[in-house]
Amino acid sequence: MQKQLFFDDNDLFVRDNAARSYGTPQQVATYHDGVCSTDYCTGWVFRLDSGRYRMLYFGHGTGFKEHKVFLATSEDGVHFAPEQLDDGAVSVECQYPHEIMTLSDGSEIASVYEDTHTSDASARYKMLMSEYSPRDLAVTDAIYTSPDLIRWTRVEDAVWGDGTEPQACVFYNEKQQCHTVIERPFWGIRCAGYKETRDWQSFTDYQMCLNVDAADERLSEIYGVPAVFDHGGTYVGLVHIYRSLDSERNAKYKNGIIDTQLAYSRDGRYWRRSLREPFISGVTGMTDQTYPLVWMPCVREWGDGAITFYGSASELEHGPAFRQPGTGRILICKLRRDGFVALATEDKTKPSLVAPRELAWHGGEAHINLKAKRATVAVWCTNESENVGGNVLGLSHLLEGYSHDDCIPFEGDSTDWVPTYKNGNTLDALKGKTLVLEVRYEDGELYSISGDFTLLFNTPAARYRKFGVLPE
């Protein structure tokens, strides 16, 4: 099953009367343990084999100076409570029943990752740690492993970076068959690049992949990419933007806010950024109160179709949040399935039209995620090509029995509308053809088109029609 999202127009033939906008994650819960203030980027959630959910997070408090690491538990992945650990569950002495370790010298957790591709059960979870040495102006990027998120062991002589710091993330790149770490290049340098590894011992050279440009707000920086996940063949990244800064002749640190934009990639290496506006923010009315800092290091799709975001927030701006315990909280937000970007009707007196490029249709039906007063899908077929000035153009014609008038209209809101036709025609009957699906909707928002297809540009489409071969 392939999924057509709408981060840009690269894979579209038609976009009429349809404006691109971010979907809106909704805050559904807040967590605070009463001990720890989570003003830093933290909050990683995993579903255990028992079906319960476990959250690992760190922070500071009024009763302790060092960062401490804690656990919380949940039955539904939304409502959490401090996890009361059994005596002896942790090998070191801890001050609180839900504490598992104390970090030294202001060290921070950069990322926590479940390695589903390891055969070593004791290393099921990986923790990337940034251990600071202010005297040497250096950072050691250590790797810890755990079988259960409770007991952690440092891996000797293993490092994940070359003196970098949070923010970082890890994801498994199915297309490259390796683990990818997205990280800063060095302490205090705010941009993002990646390394790849298959064994957690050797890594590829660092490759830059994201930085600010002229389209960004003045003086802003990419603070990091704390989360990446594979969504229907597209890698989606949460990008923290450090912005709203005063002009000062020193390091950008003493003030400013952080919120989240989106980036996306087809291969996990080459990244593009989406809209230059907040996707998740604590200063635009998305949250229950104002939070100048909102960090989102964890994204999960638990099987209910919705996308769940976990992260921390602070009522203090950058700088003050790190020097004193604030009122940090863990935020849990949800987004509708595929709801990253919508193509929304601009002029509500006219219908919107959206059509992706040619699709090599491999069978089955189309699945549309949208809400609209009325929607239909027409099917065009390109069964031949012509060469015009050195360009191979597919010649489209509307298939009989698959027009907008033939389609049974849809009304309402659905994450999985399957278009049907009055005469019983199906898309499954068009298996092996190259199709153009044209979605027409009134006063609505279109989020995605899914199905068993391969999206093709013009010459690859002509080669498929002539030779039956798909691009590798």
Secondary structure, 3 states (H helix, E strand, C coil): CEEECCCCCCCEEEEECEEEEECCCEEEEEECCCCCECCCCCCEEEECCCCCEEEEEEEEECCEEEEEEEEEEECCCCCEEECCCCCCCCCCCCCCCCEEEECCCCCEEEEEEECCCCCCHHHCEEEEEEEEECCCCEEEEEEEEECCCCCCEEEEEEECCCCCCCCCEEEEECCCCEEEEEECCCCCCCCEEEEEECCCCCCCCCEEEECCCCCCCCCCEEEEEEEEEEECCEEEEEEEEEECCCCCCCCCCCCCEEEEEEEEECCCCCCEECCCCCCECCCCCCCCCCCCEEEEEEEECCCCCCEEEEEEEECCCCCHHHHCCCCCEEEEEEECCCCCEEEEECCCCCCEEEEECCEEECCCCCEEEEEEEEEEEEEEEEEEEEEECCEEEEEEEECCCCCCCCECCEEEEEEEECCCECCCCCCHHHCCCEEEEEEEEECCEEEEEEECEEECCHHHHHHHHHHCCCCC
